[in-house]
């Protein structure tokens, strides 16, 4: 039996963690920078509204679609090998994206970036599982990993603004090239290799079924969040669910499944992924509505709105790092349940926001909700990684990441649709159809500006109430299902 002392990580592993933090920081920074670069590249490439949506969405489509495949592939061919292959591919695709000369070319290169990104995320998490066998050290390493991800989101607007002020829009994509070069140089020396020697060949039918499940599902949910339930989006969701059922049935018949359904028989594993999924649902909707409130109701510029979101990101980073420290002194389930209760309280503050003078309450609610959800996130990931055997770390890490991506899509589709429903219901009965398309359209009508702001705020309040109920329910479920977790 391996002792705890022998299993503890040393200087090489912690230095290796710094190397693994590089792609994590980059991937989140890349997304937030693109939001600022989109108007510039759209004007330069002549991208229409549909092409702009694909430029933004194709990355997340490919990322979500290939995460589980790449996580399982890493278990088979080697996690470090896959990480380095993905780093090289991401660097090349970044250069191609930076020098794209048409909207179509940029869409294709963004798709390649998504596929390459899908190799990076599960590989980094799986390698953390191999490098940090001690549960306390693993929890700390995962919290550092999460804080780097959140740090990228916080730095994105600042880095993007600086680059776009002095360089052309392609510089936003070139940020990733030196980061990937550093990973390729130091990765082989500092990161261990691990592969599952007992795993069978990758089942290509399972890969196809998974892609046919997740891609239309994510597409349909995103379409619902923008345009409401439409025949095409509902058909895409139905097709995704049907192929998803076929994927699950096939996994149960394989000796070496791409994703082992038996993982979900572990209560701690199932509860943890549930917290991650539903937490993403609420926070995606709350953050989106808050951003719109800051710009459309309070009338702030995009830069000013971004600055008001910095306290939220700092709170999340701080509590992500604090979570494993607290879990050494207090039972992890209490830390997680307390955080979820705090997030529910933050949503309650959101529910009290008014159209006029609501900025302090909104920011306070965002800080409280973000700090609260940050406490359970690294601990749930650590529980998931510890509950699975080391040879399944890649597929478990990819499942964790997919849960987060899927939660964001579900949150924007469901709670975003709820916001739209309340907004339309709260507008005056004689408001023209143009105003009912959304607050952006309503704000172009001078007589309806105040009514539109009040209606949108009512929608924000209702979404916040729904978020508070979900977080309260998660608090109870977590306390019951994880009460025996050490």
N, C-alpha and C positions, 0 to 999 in steps of 0.2 A: 504493500500500500504506500502511495506517495504521500509524504508528510506535507503539511501546510507550508513549512519553511522551505522545503525543496521546490514547492510549486510557485513560490513568490517570484514576481518579475524583478529584474534588475535594471541597471542603467541602459542596457541595449534595448530592452523592450520599451522603456519610457521614451527613449530617443526615437525608436521606431514609431511610437504613437504620434510623435510630432510630424513624422513623414506622412502617416495616415491622415492626419488632420488637414494636410494641404488640399487634397481633392475634395474633402468635405466642405472646407471653407469656400473653395472655388465654385462648386456646383450651386450652392445657395446664392453666392454673390453674382454668379452669371445670370440667374433668373431675375434678380432685382435690378441689375444694371440694364437689362434689356427693356424693362418698362420705360426707362428714361430715353433709351436710344431709339425706341420704336418710331416716334414722330420724325426723327432725322433720317433714318434709313428708308422709311416709307416715302418721304419726299424725294430722296435721291434715286430710289429704284422705281418710283411710280407705282407702289403697291396700293391696290384698291382695298376696300374694307374687308372683303372676304380673304384676300391674301394676307392682310395684317393678322387676322384671326388665326390663320394656319401657321404663320411665322411664330406666333405665341404658343399655339396649342400643340403643334406637331412634336415638340420636344417632350412635353409631358405624356403624350400618347405613347411614344416609343419607349420612354423611360418606364412607364407603368407596364407596358406590354412585355418588355424583355427582362424585367427585374428577376422574376422567378426562374426564367430560363437560364440567365447568366449566373444566378446564385447556385443553381444545381450544376451548371457546367463547371464552375469553379471548384465544387466539391470533387469533380471527376478529373479535371486536367491539372489542378493546382491553383490555389487561390492567389498566390503571389504572381504566378504566370499570367493569370487572367487579368489581374490588376495592372500589370505592366503593359500587356497588350492593349487594354482599354485606355491607359494613359497615353500611349503612342497614338492610338486612333483618335482620341479626343483632341490631342494637339494638332494633328493634321486637319481634322474637321474644323477646328477653330480658325486655322489659317484660311481654309477654303471659305468659311462663312464671312470672315473679315473682308475678303476680296471678291465677294459675290457681285456680279454685274447685272443681276436680274432678281426679281422677287421669287421666281420659280427656283433659281439656283439656291437662294437663301433658305427656302423651305426644305429643299433636299438636304442641304448641309445641316440644318437644324435637326432633321430626322436622324442623320448620322451622329450628331452630338448626343441625341437622346439614347440611341443604342449604345454608344460608348459610355455614356453616363451610367447606364444600367449595369455595366461591368464593374464600375468603381464603387458604387454604394454598398452592395452586399459583400464585395471582397474586403473592403476596409473593416466592416463590422465582424465578418467571419474571422479575419486575422486577429482582431482584438480578442475574440473568444479563444484562439489558440495561444496568444502571447500572455494572457492574464488568466491563469487557471484559478488563482485565489479569488473567491467571490467578492471580497471587499475591494481588491484592486481592480477587478473587472468592472464593478459598479462605478468606481472613480474614473476609469478609462472611458467608459461609455458616456459618463456625464461630460467629460472633456470633449468627446466626439460631438455630442449634442450641442455644447456651447459653441464649438467652432461653426457648426451649421447655422446657429442663430446669429453668430457674429458676422457671417457672410451676409445675412439678410439686413443686419444693422448697418454694415459698411457699404452695402450696395448703392444706396442713393448718394452717399458722399463720394465714393470712387467713381461712380457713373457721371456725376455732375462735374467732377474734376477733369475726367477724360474728355467729355463732350464739350467742355469749355475750351480745351486746348487742341484737341485732335478730332479726326473724323469718326463717324459712328463705328467703323470697323475696329477701332481700338478697344471697344468694349469686349470683343471676342478674343483679341490677342492677349488679354490678361491671363488667359489659361495656359498659354504656350510655355512661359518660363516655369510656371507651377508644375506642369507635367514633365518638363525637362528635369527639374529637381527630383521628382518622384522616380524617374527612370535612372537617374544617377545614384541615388542613395537607397532606393528600394531593395536592390539585390543584396546589399551588404547588411542592411538593418532588419529586414523583414524575413521571417521564416517561411518556408514552403510547407504546405500541407495539402494532401489530397486523400480522398477516401479510396483506399486500395480495394475495398470489397464492392464498390459501386459498379453496377452494370453500365451498359451503353446508354447514352441519352436517347430516350424514346421520342422520335421525331413526330409521331402521331400526337403524343401528349403536348409537345411544343406547339403544334398547329392548333389543337383544340384550345389551349390556353390563350393563344393570340386571338383566336376567333371569339373567345369569351370576353377578354379584358378590353380589347380595342373598341369594339362597338359599344360596350357598356360605358366606358369612359366618354366616348364620343356622344352617346345619347344623353348622358347626364349633363355634360357641358352644354349641349344644345338646349336641353330643358331649362337650364339656369339662365340662358340668354333670351330665349324666345317663348318659353312656356311649353307645355305639352303639345307636341305636334306629331302627326302620323309617322314621319320619318324617324324622329328621335325616340318615340315609344317603340317602334319596330326594332330599332338598334338595341335598345335596352332588352327587349324580349329575346332577340337573337343571342345577345351576350349571355343572358341567364340560361338559355337552352344549351348553348355550347359549354357553359360552365358546369351544368349538371352532367353533361357527357364527359367532361374532363374529370370530375370527381369520381364518376363510376369507373372510368378506366384506371385511375390511380389505385383503386381498391383491388384491381385484378392483377397488377404488376408486381413482380418480385422485387424490383428496384424502381419504385415510383419516382416521378419527377418531384412530387410534393407528397410527403407521407401523411395520409389522413389521420393516422394514429396519434399524431402530435396533438390533435384537438381533444383527445381523451384525457389529457392532463388539465385539471381545473385551473391551475395557476397560469398555464400557457394560454388557455382560452380566455380567461378573464383579462389577462394582460393585453392581448391583441384587441379585445373589445374596448378597453380603455383607450388604446391608441387610435382605433378607428373612430369611435364616437367623439373622442376629444378633438380629432381633426375635423369632424363634421361641424362641431360648434364653433371652434376657433376660426375656421375658414370663413364661415358666415359672419361672425362677429367682427373680424378684422376687415372684411370687404365692406360691410355696412358702415363701419366706423370711418374708413377711408373716404367713402362717398359722403358721409355726413360732414366731415371736416371740409371738403372742397365745395360741395353743393349747398349745404345748409348754412355752414359758417362762412363760406366764401373765401377760404384760404387757397393760396397757390399750391401747386403740387409739391414744391420744395418745402413750404411752410407746413403742409400736412405731413410730409415725411419727417420733419423735425419733431412734430408732436407725437409721432409713433416711436421715436427713439427710446423714451422711458419704458415703453412696453417691452422692447427688445432687450434693454439692459436688465429689466426685472427677470425676464426669462433666462438670460444667460446666468445671472447671479444665482437664481434658484436651481437651475440645472446643476451647477457646481456644488450647491449646498446640499442637494438631495442625498448623495451617498454619505456625506458627513453626518447628517441627521440620522440616517438609517443605521449607523454604527452605534448610536446611543438610544434610539427609539426603534421599536419594531417597524420594519418597512411598511407593513400594511397601515399603520397609523400615520406615517408620513404621507403615504399615497392618499388615504382617505381625507386627511386634513387638507392636502393640496386641492383635491377635487371639491371639497366643501368651500374652500377659499375661491375657487374658480366660479362656483355657483353664486357666491356673494358678489363677485365682480359683475356677473350677468345681471344680478338684481340692481346694482347701481346703474347699469346700462338701461334697464327698464324705466328708470326715473328721469332719464335725460329729456330736456325740453328743447324746442327749436331755438329759443333765445336763451343765451347764457348757459348752455349745456356743456360747454367745452371742458371745464374742470371735472365735472362728474363723469364725462365720457372717458377722459384720460385716466382718471382714478380707477374706473371700472376696467379699462384695458390693462392697466398695470396689475391689478388684483387678479384678474382672470388669467393673464399670462404667467404671473408668478405661481399661481395655483396649479395650472396644468403642467408647468415646468417641473414640479416636484415629483409627480408619478412617472413622467415620460422616461427618464433614464433608468428608473427602477423597474418599470415594466419590461423594457428592453433587456435589462440584465436578467430578469426572471425568465423571459422567453429563451434567451441564449443558454442559461443554466439548465433549463428544463429539457433541452434537446441534447442528444449526444454530440460530441465534437464533430463527428463525420457529417452531421446534418446542419452544421453552423451556417453554411452558405445559403441553403434553401430557407432556413429560419430567418436569417438576416434579410433576405430578399422579401420574404413574406411580411416582415415588419415594415419595410419600406413601402411595399405595395399597399399595406393597410393604411399608411399615412396618405399616399397619393389618392387612394380610393375614398378615404374619408373626406378629403378636400373636395373631390368631385361631387360626392353625395351631399355634402353640406351646402355647396353653391346651388345644386339643383333643388334640394328640398326646402331649406330655409330661405334660399334666394327666391324661390317661387312664392313662399309664404310672405316675404317682404313685398313682392309685386302685387299679390292679392290684396293685402292690407292697404297698400298705397292707392290702388284703384278704388277700393271701397271707401276710403276716407276723402277722396276728392269730391268737390261739389257735384251734385247730380247733373247739373247742366254743363259740366266741363266737356270740351270737345274731345273727340277721339284721339287727336294728336297728343293731348296732355296725358292720356291714359297709357301711352306707350312707355312712359318712364319719367323720372324726375328731370332728366336732361332735356327731354322734349317739352315738358311742362314749364321749365324755367324760361323758355323762349317766349312765353306768353305773359306779358307784363301783369295782366290782371290776376294771374294764377300763381305768381311767385310765392307769396306768403302761404297760400293754401297747399302748394306743392311741398314746401319745406315742412309744414305741419304734418302732412300726410306721410311723407317719408320718415319723419321722426316717429310717428305712430307705428310704422312698419318696423323700424329699428327696435322700438320698445317690445313689440310682440316677439320678434326674433330673439331678443334677450331673455324674455320669459321662457320661451321654449328651451333656450340654452341652459337656463338655471334649472329647469326641470330635469333635463338630461344629465347635467352634472350632479344634481342631488341623487338621482337614481344610480349613477355610477358610484357615488360615495357609498351607498348602502351595499351594492353588489360587490364592490371591492372589499369592504369590511367583512362580508360574509364568505366570499370565495377565496380570499387570500389570508384569512386569519391564521392559518397554520404555516404560512411562509416564513422561513427563518431570515 
